[in-house]
Amino acid sequence: MDREISDLYDEYLHTTMGRRIFLQRLTVLAGGTTAAAAALTMLEGNTAQAAQVPEDDPTIDAEVITYPGATGEIKAYKVRPAGAGQLPAVIVIHANRGLWPHFKDVARKLALGGYLALAPDMLSPAGGTPEQGESRGPEGDAALEALSKIPSADVESNLVAAVNFLKSHPESTGKVGAIGFCWGGGHALSLAVNTPDLDAAVAYYGSQPQDGFAKIEAPMLLHYAADDPRLVKGIPPFVEQMEAHDKAYELYIYPGTRHAFNQDNRPDRYNAEAANLAWSRTLDFFAGHLA
């Protein structure tokens, strides 16, 4: 796919451009409405086909719950292996358009890996992620705008509340990790700064903390795309601070990949080889720190 088109789509997903402007610019880049429609089909993929673990998989138990957040009740998708006893827990933090099916699929994958997974809807203070529509449609645009208006301090406080909720949950062993993607990746790392009760943090192409390194207790695992200049440039100062404060971390940069390489419902970015390797490393990391 043409790089300019892929970059335009990524800009649309990460800014308040809006779908109307995106489609206008896509039509110009593609050279007409027919070519734009074909490019859009390739860009947007199929969410249902991309799901790696079916919602009705009989080996897992999934439900929507609420937990007490710092700003009120937070809706969350909770999933665990069917019939299991107490398990280590992992918080799944979605990207900047809300808790859409891809991130629930990540939670189900973790459940198959032997974890109690909790995927909070960080849009809960604004009414929640839309029940209908698509993350990359008008509903996703509205979610992006709504999430941008929730103070970052409130997001962080509600995630700390998720850690506290899982620490004492009857289905949990008390060990709690976090994993996040893009916007959520940055918040997974920030969560390690904001609470000493987090036992492990994993970030996929997330913004690095700028301060608070002395407060970090949780070991970190970070996955980055080689072709992601905005985030890659933040790696050297992050490494310098982590090593200066003697903090534990693992960091991997995946050659030939771009931002969102794990997102299997984005054909323009998904890289199966890198995604599978990163997931294997993620499971090994959690096994080593949440056992």
Kinemage of the C-alpha trace (Angstrom):
@kinemage 1
@onewidth
@group {chain A} dominant
@subgroup {mainchain}
@vectorlist {calphas} color= white
{ca met a 1} P 0.000 0.000 0.000
{ca asp a 2} L 1.119 3.559 -0.767
{ca arg a 3} L 2.916 5.004 2.261
{ca glu a 4} L 1.189 8.366 2.025
{ca ile a 5} L -2.197 6.668 2.228
{ca ser a 6} L -1.144 4.551 5.198
{ca asp a 7} L 0.267 7.623 6.961
{ca leu a 8} L -2.926 9.565 6.287
{ca tyr a 9} L -4.958 6.757 7.850
{ca asp a 10} L -2.724 6.700 10.906
{ca glu a 11} L -3.086 10.473 11.244
{ca tyr a 12} L -6.864 10.064 11.068
{ca leu a 13} L -6.818 7.432 13.821
{ca his a 14} L -4.626 9.483 16.156
{ca thr a 15} L -5.983 13.012 15.670
{ca thr a 16} L -9.338 14.771 15.576
{ca met a 17} L -9.223 15.000 11.766
{ca gly a 18} L -12.680 13.448 11.430
{ca arg a 19} L -13.889 10.950 8.863
{ca arg a 20} L -15.214 13.468 6.326
{ca ile a 21} L -11.839 15.221 5.983
{ca phe a 22} L -10.045 11.877 5.956
{ca leu a 23} L -12.178 10.563 3.091
{ca gln a 24} L -11.707 13.778 1.118
{ca arg a 25} L -7.936 13.573 1.459
{ca leu a 26} L -7.944 9.834 0.749
{ca thr a 27} L -9.823 10.423 -2.505
{ca val a 28} L -7.212 12.939 -3.623
{ca leu a 29} L -4.277 10.677 -2.705
{ca ala a 30} L -5.830 7.583 -4.266
{ca gly a 31} L -6.724 9.388 -7.474
{ca gly a 32} L -10.500 9.076 -7.382
{ca thr a 33} L -13.473 7.656 -5.521
{ca thr a 34} L -13.153 4.107 -6.901
{ca ala a 35} L -9.502 3.797 -5.935
{ca ala a 36} L -10.250 5.417 -2.565
{ca ala a 37} L -12.974 2.846 -1.859
{ca ala a 38} L -10.584 0.002 -2.659
{ca ala a 39} L -7.890 1.515 -0.422
{ca leu a 40} L -10.396 1.975 2.395
{ca thr a 41} L -11.396 -1.679 2.217
{ca met a 42} L -7.765 -2.704 2.567
{ca leu a 43} L -7.120 -0.195 5.355
{ca glu a 44} L -10.063 -1.094 7.517
{ca gly a 45} L -9.939 -4.864 7.292
{ca asn a 46} L -12.523 -6.967 9.094
{ca thr a 47} L -12.712 -6.834 12.874
{ca ala a 48} L -14.703 -10.041 13.204
{ca gln a 49} L -12.324 -12.036 11.034
{ca ala a 50} L -9.319 -10.599 12.870
{ca ala a 51} L -10.467 -11.840 16.281
{ca gln a 52} L -8.119 -14.616 17.372
{ca val a 53} L -10.298 -15.922 20.209
{ca pro a 54} L -14.075 -16.104 19.576
{ca glu a 55} L -16.301 -14.317 22.075
{ca asp a 56} L -18.162 -17.568 22.732
{ca asp a 57} L -15.048 -19.725 23.248
{ca pro a 58} L -16.241 -22.361 25.745
{ca thr a 59} L -12.879 -22.514 27.509
{ca ile a 60} L -13.225 -18.977 28.906
{ca asp a 61} L -15.718 -17.075 31.027
{ca ala a 62} L -16.285 -13.455 30.008
{ca glu a 63} L -18.547 -10.772 31.429
{ca val a 64} L -18.964 -7.013 31.648
{ca ile a 65} L -18.575 -5.699 35.186
{ca thr a 66} L -17.953 -2.418 36.961
{ca tyr a 67} L -15.307 -1.597 39.537
{ca pro a 68} L -15.051 1.437 41.844
{ca gly a 69} L -12.860 4.012 40.128
{ca ala a 70} L -11.563 7.273 41.489
{ca thr a 71} L -14.155 9.219 39.447
{ca gly a 72} L -17.055 6.766 39.789
{ca glu a 73} L -17.956 3.321 38.506
{ca ile a 74} L -15.742 2.089 35.648
{ca lys a 75} L -17.138 -0.437 33.207
{ca ala a 76} L -14.752 -3.268 32.305
{ca tyr a 77} L -14.590 -6.497 30.326
{ca lys a 78} L -13.460 -9.330 32.614
{ca val a 79} L -12.381 -12.706 31.229
{ca arg a 80} L -10.723 -15.769 32.733
{ca pro a 81} L -10.243 -19.473 31.978
{ca ala a 82} L -13.441 -21.392 32.669
{ca gly a 83} L -13.385 -23.252 35.960
{ca ala a 84} L -10.016 -21.899 37.090
{ca gly a 85} L -9.168 -20.973 40.669
{ca gln a 86} L -7.202 -17.909 41.685
{ca leu a 87} L -5.050 -16.449 38.904
{ca pro a 88} L -2.555 -13.641 38.402
{ca ala a 89} L -4.329 -10.647 36.889
{ca val a 90} L -3.539 -8.388 33.940
{ca ile a 91} L -5.103 -5.026 33.119
{ca val a 92} L -5.551 -4.467 29.362
{ca ile a 93} L -5.434 -0.768 28.429
{ca his a 94} L -6.968 0.118 25.086
{ca ala a 95} L -5.822 2.695 22.534
{ca asn a 96} L -7.168 6.209 22.098
{ca arg a 97} L -10.546 5.339 20.578
{ca gly a 98} L -11.866 3.217 23.409
{ca leu a 99} L -12.548 -0.382 24.307
{ca trp a 100} L -13.312 -1.843 20.881
{ca pro a 101} L -13.317 -5.580 19.924
{ca his a 102} L -9.566 -5.844 19.236
{ca phe a 103} L -8.687 -5.070 22.846
{ca lys a 104} L -11.313 -7.445 24.186
{ca asp a 105} L -9.703 -10.077 21.967
{ca val a 106} L -6.353 -9.321 23.637
{ca ala a 107} L -8.025 -9.917 27.005
{ca arg a 108} L -9.362 -13.269 25.796
{ca lys a 109} L -5.892 -14.242 24.568
{ca leu a 110} L -4.543 -13.510 28.037
{ca ala a 111} L -7.274 -15.645 29.575
{ca leu a 112} L -6.209 -18.525 27.357
{ca gly a 113} L -2.703 -17.899 28.676
{ca gly a 114} L -3.903 -18.488 32.237
{ca tyr a 115} L -4.680 -14.975 33.455
{ca leu a 116} L -7.580 -13.085 34.949
{ca ala a 117} L -7.804 -10.250 32.418
{ca leu a 118} L -9.587 -6.961 33.038
{ca ala a 119} L -10.019 -4.481 30.184
{ca pro a 120} L -11.356 -1.224 31.646
{ca asp a 121} L -13.335 1.161 29.478
{ca met a 122} L -11.475 4.380 30.184
{ca leu a 123} L -14.302 6.280 28.497
{ca ser a 124} L -16.628 5.321 31.357
{ca pro a 125} L -16.615 8.859 32.851
{ca ala a 126} L -17.906 10.113 29.468
{ca gly a 127} L -20.585 7.437 29.055
{ca gly a 128} L -18.386 4.627 27.761
{ca thr a 129} L -17.208 3.352 24.399
{ca pro a 130} L -20.135 3.268 21.926
{ca glu a 131} L -21.983 -0.048 21.886
{ca gln a 132} L -22.515 0.095 18.134
{ca gly a 133} L -20.394 1.195 15.199
{ca glu a 134} L -16.701 0.946 14.431
{ca ser a 135} L -13.598 2.310 16.101
{ca arg a 136} L -12.557 3.768 12.759
{ca gly a 137} L -15.931 5.270 11.916
{ca pro a 138} L -17.851 8.298 13.211
{ca glu a 139} L -18.407 6.521 16.533
{ca gly a 140} L -14.670 6.090 16.958
{ca asp a 141} L -14.129 9.747 16.084
{ca ala a 142} L -16.579 10.732 18.821
{ca ala a 143} L -14.860 8.394 21.286
{ca leu a 144} L -11.461 9.885 20.448
{ca glu a 145} L -12.763 13.384 21.106
{ca ala a 146} L -14.480 12.353 24.345
{ca leu a 147} L -11.399 10.564 25.675
{ca ser a 148} L -9.216 13.582 24.933
{ca lys a 149} L -11.425 15.636 27.267
{ca ile a 150} L -10.992 13.322 30.267
{ca pro a 151} L -8.124 14.682 32.403
{ca ser a 152} L -5.052 12.488 32.291
{ca ala a 153} L -4.961 12.534 36.101
{ca asp a 154} L -8.437 10.975 36.150
{ca val a 155} L -7.361 8.265 33.716
{ca glu a 156} L -4.360 7.453 35.875
{ca ser a 157} L -6.407 7.414 39.083
{ca asn a 158} L -8.962 5.069 37.551
{ca leu a 159} L -6.185 2.707 36.444
{ca val a 160} L -4.629 2.729 39.914
{ca ala a 161} L -8.104 1.843 41.185
{ca ala a 162} L -8.104 -1.137 38.796
{ca val a 163} L -4.848 -2.355 40.340
{ca asn a 164} L -6.345 -2.051 43.827
{ca phe a 165} L -9.513 -3.824 42.688
{ca leu a 166} L -7.563 -6.778 41.305
{ca lys a 167} L -5.145 -6.988 44.217
{ca ser a 168} L -7.985 -8.006 46.511
{ca his a 169} L -10.282 -9.696 43.988
{ca pro a 170} L -11.324 -13.205 45.120
{ca glu a 171} L -10.368 -14.639 41.717
{ca ser a 172} L -6.887 -13.086 41.843
{ca thr a 173} L -3.671 -14.264 43.443
{ca gly a 174} L -2.878 -10.616 44.235
{ca lys a 175} L -0.260 -10.352 41.493
{ca val a 176} L -1.237 -7.665 38.971
{ca gly a 177} L 0.327 -6.670 35.666
{ca ala a 178} L -0.707 -4.236 32.941
{ca ile a 179} L -0.459 -4.226 29.176
{ca gly a 180} L -1.325 -1.330 26.894
{ca phe a 181} L -1.272 -0.357 23.244
{ca cys a 182} L -0.383 3.066 21.802
{ca trp a 183} L -2.254 5.521 24.102
{ca gly a 184} L -2.772 2.592 26.446
{ca gly a 185} L 0.891 1.626 26.222
{ca gly a 186} L 1.875 5.014 27.556
{ca his a 187} L -0.620 4.634 30.386
{ca ala a 188} L 0.674 1.145 31.235
{ca leu a 189} L 4.115 2.676 31.764
{ca ser a 190} L 2.675 5.623 33.690
{ca leu a 191} L 0.817 3.186 35.910
{ca ala a 192} L 4.172 1.791 37.020
{ca val a 193} L 5.118 5.317 38.073
{ca asn a 194} L 1.811 5.940 39.850
{ca thr a 195} L 1.543 2.839 42.027
{ca pro a 196} L 4.118 0.590 43.692
{ca asp a 197} L 1.517 -2.195 43.730
{ca leu a 198} L 1.888 -2.987 40.019
{ca asp a 199} L 3.997 -6.118 39.506
{ca ala a 200} L 4.766 -5.863 35.764
{ca ala a 201} L 4.110 -3.441 32.893
{ca val a 202} L 4.100 -4.159 29.150
{ca ala a 203} L 3.810 -1.430 26.522
{ca tyr a 204} L 3.303 -1.815 22.810
{ca tyr a 205} L 4.494 1.387 21.100
{ca gly a 206} L 3.627 3.559 24.106
{ca ser a 207} L 4.958 6.970 25.061
{ca gln a 208} L 7.693 6.741 27.662
{ca pro a 209} L 7.428 8.384 31.104
{ca gln a 210} L 9.117 11.762 31.356
{ca asp a 211} L 9.697 11.706 35.098
{ca gly a 212} L 8.975 9.738 38.270
{ca phe a 213} L 11.558 7.054 37.517
{ca ala a 214} L 12.599 6.768 41.162
{ca lys a 215} L 9.059 5.609 42.029
{ca ile a 216} L 8.984 2.709 39.565
{ca glu a 217} L 8.872 -0.727 41.179
{ca ala a 218} L 7.434 -2.865 38.379
{ca pro a 219} L 9.750 -4.336 35.734
{ca met a 220} L 8.872 -3.112 32.248
{ca leu a 221} L 8.729 -4.746 28.826
{ca leu a 222} L 8.547 -2.378 25.856
{ca his a 223} L 7.845 -3.225 22.212
{ca tyr a 224} L 8.485 -0.633 19.489
{ca ala a 225} L 8.265 -0.521 15.717
{ca ala a 226} L 11.522 0.380 13.998
{ca asp a 227} L 9.711 2.783 11.664
{ca asp a 228} L 7.945 4.897 14.304
{ca pro a 229} L 10.090 8.065 14.591
{ca arg a 230} L 7.998 9.920 17.190
{ca leu a 231} L 8.289 7.121 19.750
{ca val a 232} L 11.706 5.747 18.831
{ca lys a 233} L 13.310 9.127 19.515
{ca gly a 234} L 12.133 8.870 23.117
{ca ile a 235} L 13.949 5.597 23.749
{ca pro a 236} L 17.495 6.891 24.493
{ca pro a 237} L 16.451 9.301 27.273
{ca phe a 238} L 14.125 6.648 28.710
{ca val a 239} L 16.922 4.068 28.791
{ca glu a 240} L 19.279 6.607 30.341
{ca gln a 241} L 16.830 7.345 33.157
{ca met a 242} L 15.932 3.700 33.786
{ca glu a 243} L 19.587 2.740 34.057
{ca ala a 244} L 20.465 5.767 36.171
{ca his a 245} L 17.763 4.706 38.642
{ca asp a 246} L 18.688 1.002 38.379
{ca lys a 247} L 15.220 -0.025 37.190
{ca ala a 248} L 14.471 -3.324 35.459
{ca tyr a 249} L 13.332 -3.260 31.843
{ca glu a 250} L 13.435 -5.186 28.574
{ca leu a 251} L 13.173 -3.319 25.287
{ca tyr a 252} L 12.720 -4.649 21.765
{ca ile a 253} L 12.589 -2.811 18.446
{ca tyr a 254} L 11.134 -4.832 15.584
{ca pro a 255} L 12.759 -4.304 12.160
{ca gly a 256} L 10.497 -3.765 9.188
{ca thr a 257} L 7.503 -2.732 11.310
{ca arg a 258} L 5.481 0.413 11.767
{ca his a 259} L 3.288 1.730 14.574
{ca ala a 260} L 0.400 -0.639 15.460
{ca phe a 261} L 2.188 -3.730 14.098
{ca asn a 262} L 0.304 -5.915 16.592
{ca gln a 263} L -3.139 -4.779 15.487
{ca asp a 264} L -4.406 -7.692 13.427
{ca asn a 265} L -7.487 -5.784 12.251
{ca arg a 266} L -5.291 -3.206 10.505
{ca pro a 267} L -3.971 -4.797 7.310
{ca asp a 268} L -1.875 -1.723 6.512
{ca arg a 269} L 0.195 -2.156 9.683
{ca tyr a 270} L -0.173 -5.706 11.003
{ca asn a 271} L 3.055 -7.709 10.929
{ca ala a 272} L 2.308 -11.290 11.948
{ca glu a 273} L 5.930 -12.309 12.519
{ca ala a 274} L 6.676 -9.363 14.804
{ca ala a 275} L 3.298 -9.600 16.542
{ca asn a 276} L 3.750 -13.280 17.326
{ca leu a 277} L 7.288 -12.757 18.609
{ca ala a 278} L 6.226 -9.812 20.772
{ca trp a 279} L 3.300 -11.802 22.175
{ca ser a 280} L 5.562 -14.734 23.024
{ca arg a 281} L 7.915 -12.379 24.823
{ca thr a 282} L 4.957 -10.809 26.618
{ca leu a 283} L 3.699 -14.151 27.927
{ca asp a 284} L 7.198 -15.121 29.039
{ca phe a 285} L 7.569 -11.777 30.807
{ca phe a 286} L 4.288 -12.101 32.673
{ca ala a 287} L 5.077 -15.705 33.585
{ca gly a 288} L 8.346 -14.565 35.091
{ca his a 289} L 6.948 -11.687 37.122
{ca leu a 290} L 3.362 -12.605 38.005
{ca ala a 291} L 3.837 -16.222 39.108
